[in-house]
Amino acid sequence: MATCNSCKGNGTFICKVCDGWQKITCPKCKGHGYVHLYESLTGLHLRDNSTKTCNKCQGDGSLTCKACGGAGRVHCRKCGGSGIY
């Protein structure tokens, strides 16, 4: 057995999707936690000053990273997360 040269024996890598932060910016509200309400008149979208809480992130502005499950790290595929092979 030898130390995995891919992960240097750690067994994990920092998640590339969230850069180890465990969360990503909500794509719907772009991190604001709220969305603007729009009214459509004859096909034109006019911005109203009304806002509502974003239903995708429930107002948090961020979502748990699905790539790492919120851990911030992912297991090395070469050694299966053991650090050795």
N, C-alpha and C positions, 0 to 999 in steps of 0.2 A: 504494500500500500504506500501511496505517496500523497503529499499535499497537493490539492487541486491547484494547478497553475492558472486556471481561469478566474477563480474567486480568491486566490491567495490563501486558501484554507479557512476563509470566513464562512463559506456556505451560502452567503447571500450577497446581493448587490443593492445599491440604492435604486429605488424605482425611478425609471426614466420618465414616466408619465407625470408624476407629481414632484420629482426631484427630492424625494424623501420627506416632503411636507405632509403626507398622508391625506391631503385634500386637494381638490382642484377647483378652480373658479367655476361657478355655475354659468353654463353657456346661455341660459335663458335670460337672466337678469344681469349678466356680466359682472357679478360680484357685488351688486348693489343691494340685493335682498328684496327689491321691489321692482315692479314693472309698471310702465305708464299705460293708461287706458286710452284707446283711440276710438274716435268716431269716424265713420265713413259716410261722406256726403258725395253723391254722384261719382263714386270711385276714387275720390281724393281722400287720403288719410290725414286728418287733422289731429295734431297732438292736443290732448286735453291735459290740464294740470292735475287730474286725478291719478292716483297711483294705488296699487294694491300689492300686498305681500306676494312674492313669487311662490307659486305652488310647487315648483320643482325642488327648491332648496328650503322651503318653509321660512324664508326671510334670513337665512344664515349667510347667503352669498357664496357658499361653497358646498361641494358635495364630496363624500368619501370617495377616494380613488378606487375604481374598480380593478385596476391592474394589480394592485398590491393588497386590496382589501382593507386599506387604511393603516397598514403596518409601516409603510414608508420604505420597505425593503421587499425584494423578491428572491426566491430560492434560486441558487445556481442550477442550471439544467445539466451541466456536465457532470457534477458530482452528486446531484440530487439533494443538495443542501447539507451534506455531511462534512464538506471541506476536504475530504480525502476520496481517492478513487483507486 
